[in-house]
Amino acid sequence: MAKDIDGSAGVPQFYGKELRYKREQAGLTLEKLAEGSFFGIGMLSEVEHGNRRMPPGLAQHVDRVLSTDGFFTRRCEDVRNARQGAHSAYFAGVVEAEKRARSICEWSGTLVPGLLQTGAYARAVIRFAHPLDTPEEVEAKIEGRLQRAQLFERPKKPEYWVILHESVVRHPIVPFVEMAEQLDHIAEVVRRGRIVLQVLPWNNATRPLSELPLLLMEFDDEPPLFYTEGPYHGQTIDDPGLVKQYGKAYDRLRAAAQPPEASLTLIERAAEEYRHGQHGP
């Protein structure tokens, strides 16, 4: 007998329970409901139990198969907002997707990515971008970023490959002591074998590809995603053709970047220079 779902536990559970009810009312198994979609039965089961947000593509598929007149498509936005927490509304879905990802590939040409930020570095970024935030709001956002890094405490997944422009290392946005701590943190995670890091040199030939941050995620039982953002907005793309194009762009950045061993050496040397007040542009 299927485990009961407590629809009063939250918005995701409420709509997950409704999804199971409609599926069983239609006489469909999880396998039958998943047919014709990009999503596996594991994903559907997690959505029914309120453990995962229903992606728009899945909501549209469910509405079509179950003839629910757009109910789940309209309501999946409610679930996303309920999961937002300390993160911006446009980024909440990305935070949730990271937890399911098999692999994450990231490029940043201006800042240390959120998954690798120390508390001091995150505070500087947040205060610059949101100068009117209260101290409580700032601390909540910092905690949200640090919580994301718990992904690296898992033994295997996700695989994480990150490329930083050399300017991220050479142009600190925090005092030298804090920048040394930030680079030490990155180096420590790399040395644990938990991530692969590359640094793209100043004189690379791929500038047109590197104007925007890139975040590419692949999953076991759902389509890949691409995400990019500006200071106050973000865009998630799941169109397979576009995701593939951005994947190729990332591969070109990866080919132009320094090898992982040389990149780690660069990070470690820069940290030492900052620590002794000797770093210069």
Secondary structure as the mmCIF struct_conf table of DSSP 4:
data_model
#
loop_
_struct_conf.conf_type_id
_struct_conf.id
_struct_conf.beg_label_comp_id
_struct_conf.beg_label_asym_id
_struct_conf.beg_label_seq_id
_struct_conf.end_label_comp_id
_struct_conf.end_label_asym_id
_struct_conf.end_label_seq_id
HELX_LH_PP_P HELX_LH_PP_P1 ALA A 2 ASP A 4
TURN_TY1_P TURN_TY1_P1 GLY A 7 SER A 8
BEND BEND1 ALA A 9 ALA A 9
HELX_RH_AL_P HELX_RH_AL_P1 VAL A 11 GLN A 25
TURN_TY1_P TURN_TY1_P2 ALA A 26 GLY A 27
HELX_RH_AL_P HELX_RH_AL_P2 LEU A 30 ALA A 34
TURN_TY1_P TURN_TY1_P3 GLU A 35 GLY A 36
BEND BEND2 SER A 37 PHE A 38
HELX_RH_AL_P HELX_RH_AL_P3 ILE A 41 GLU A 48
TURN_TY1_P TURN_TY1_P4 HIS A 49 GLY A 50
BEND BEND3 ASN A 51 ARG A 52
HELX_RH_AL_P HELX_RH_AL_P4 PRO A 56 LEU A 66
TURN_TY1_P TURN_TY1_P5 SER A 67 SER A 67
TURN_TY1_P TURN_TY1_P6 ASP A 69 GLY A 70
HELX_RH_AL_P HELX_RH_AL_P5 PHE A 71 ALA A 82
TURN_TY1_P TURN_TY1_P7 ARG A 83 ARG A 83
TURN_TY1_P TURN_TY1_P8 GLY A 85 ALA A 86
BEND BEND4 HIS A 87 HIS A 87
TURN_TY1_P TURN_TY1_P9 ALA A 89 PHE A 91
HELX_RH_AL_P HELX_RH_AL_P6 ALA A 92 ARG A 100
STRN STRN1 ALA A 101 SER A 108
BEND BEND5 GLY A 109 LEU A 111
HELX_RH_3T_P HELX_RH_3T_P1 GLY A 114 LEU A 116
HELX_RH_AL_P HELX_RH_AL_P7 GLY A 119 ALA A 129
TURN_TY1_P TURN_TY1_P10 PRO A 131 LEU A 132
HELX_RH_AL_P HELX_RH_AL_P8 PRO A 135 ARG A 148
HELX_RH_3T_P HELX_RH_3T_P2 ALA A 149 GLU A 153
BEND BEND6 ARG A 154 LYS A 156
BEND BEND7 PRO A 158 PRO A 158
STRN STRN2 GLU A 159 HIS A 165
HELX_RH_AL_P HELX_RH_AL_P9 GLU A 166 ARG A 170
BEND BEND8 HIS A 171 HIS A 171
BEND BEND9 ILE A 173 VAL A 174
HELX_RH_AL_P HELX_RH_AL_P10 PHE A 176 ARG A 191
TURN_TY1_P TURN_TY1_P11 ARG A 192 GLY A 193
BEND BEND10 ARG A 194 ARG A 194
STRN STRN3 ILE A 195 LEU A 200
TURN_TY1_P TURN_TY1_P12 TRP A 202 ASN A 203
BEND BEND11 ALA A 205 ALA A 205
HELX_RH_3T_P HELX_RH_3T_P3 ARG A 207 LEU A 209
BEND BEND12 GLU A 211 LEU A 212
STRN STRN4 LEU A 214 PHE A 219
BEND BEND13 ASP A 220 GLU A 222
STRN STRN5 LEU A 225 GLY A 230
TURN_TY1_P TURN_TY1_P13 PRO A 231 TYR A 232
STRN STRN6 HIS A 233 ILE A 237
HELX_RH_AL_P HELX_RH_AL_P11 PRO A 240 ALA A 256
BEND BEND14 ALA A 257 ALA A 257
HELX_LH_PP_P HELX_LH_PP_P2 GLN A 258 PRO A 259
HELX_RH_AL_P HELX_RH_AL_P12 PRO A 260 ARG A 275
TURN_TY1_P TURN_TY1_P14 HIS A 276 GLY A 277
#
